[in-house]
Amino acid sequence: MRIAGAVIAGYMAIGILVVLTDQIFALAIPGFASLTERPFYYFAIVLFTDTLYSAAGGYLCAVIALASAYKATLALMVFGEIMGLASTIVGWHDQPHWFAIALM
């Protein structure tokens, strides 16, 4: 039960941080929300921040899992990759391919 809770907490932390980053973009850049195509710098920054967020989510997962940190972190990685693959398939025509592959 502790492993499942750690994985959920880690994944939710990553998700919240990703959504907050998009909200910051929408607030900081006039007209960002209405852009049909995101500029290159958006994808570059998001790739960097998502990498940091994944590390933070993995750390949170490991801290919560305590003695089962390895198993919980591995489960978070597998679950994240499955969700990332699904996201890549859905967004294949909406984002640059290099970005989708780099996130995986």
Contacts in CASP RR format, 6 or more apart in sequence:
PFRMAT RR
TARGET T0000
AUTHOR 0000-0000-0000
METHOD contacts of the structure
MODEL  1
MRIAGAVIAGYMAIGILVVLTDQIFALAIPGFASLTERPFYYFAIVLFTD
TLYSAAGGYLCAVIALASAYKATLALMVFGEIMGLASTIVGWHDQPHWFA
IALM
2 64 0 8 1.000
2 65 0 8 1.000
2 66 0 8 1.000
2 68 0 8 1.000
2 72 0 8 1.000
3 65 0 8 1.000
3 68 0 8 1.000
3 71 0 8 1.000
3 72 0 8 1.000
3 75 0 8 1.000
5 64 0 8 1.000
6 60 0 8 1.000
6 61 0 8 1.000
6 62 0 8 1.000
6 64 0 8 1.000
6 65 0 8 1.000
6 68 0 8 1.000
6 72 0 8 1.000
6 76 0 8 1.000
7 61 0 8 1.000
7 72 0 8 1.000
7 75 0 8 1.000
7 76 0 8 1.000
7 79 0 8 1.000
9 60 0 8 1.000
9 61 0 8 1.000
9 64 0 8 1.000
10 57 0 8 1.000
10 58 0 8 1.000
10 60 0 8 1.000
10 61 0 8 1.000
10 64 0 8 1.000
10 76 0 8 1.000
11 57 0 8 1.000
11 61 0 8 1.000
11 76 0 8 1.000
11 79 0 8 1.000
11 80 0 8 1.000
11 83 0 8 1.000
13 53 0 8 1.000
13 56 0 8 1.000
13 57 0 8 1.000
13 60 0 8 1.000
14 50 0 8 1.000
14 53 0 8 1.000
14 54 0 8 1.000
14 56 0 8 1.000
14 57 0 8 1.000
15 53 0 8 1.000
17 49 0 8 1.000
17 53 0 8 1.000
17 56 0 8 1.000
18 46 0 8 1.000
18 49 0 8 1.000
18 50 0 8 1.000
18 53 0 8 1.000
21 45 0 8 1.000
21 46 0 8 1.000
21 49 0 8 1.000
21 50 0 8 1.000
21 53 0 8 1.000
25 32 0 8 1.000
25 42 0 8 1.000
26 32 0 8 1.000
26 33 0 8 1.000
38 95 0 8 1.000
43 95 0 8 1.000
43 96 0 8 1.000
43 99 0 8 1.000
46 99 0 8 1.000
47 99 0 8 1.000
47 102 0 8 1.000
47 103 0 8 1.000
50 103 0 8 1.000
57 76 0 8 1.000
58 73 0 8 1.000
58 76 0 8 1.000
61 69 0 8 1.000
61 72 0 8 1.000
61 73 0 8 1.000
61 76 0 8 1.000
62 69 0 8 1.000
62 72 0 8 1.000
62 73 0 8 1.000
63 69 0 8 1.000
64 72 0 8 1.000
65 71 0 8 1.000
65 72 0 8 1.000
65 73 0 8 1.000
81 104 0 8 1.000
84 103 0 8 1.000
84 104 0 8 1.000
85 104 0 8 1.000
87 100 0 8 1.000
87 103 0 8 1.000
88 100 0 8 1.000
88 101 0 8 1.000
88 103 0 8 1.000
88 104 0 8 1.000
91 100 0 8 1.000
92 100 0 8 1.000
END
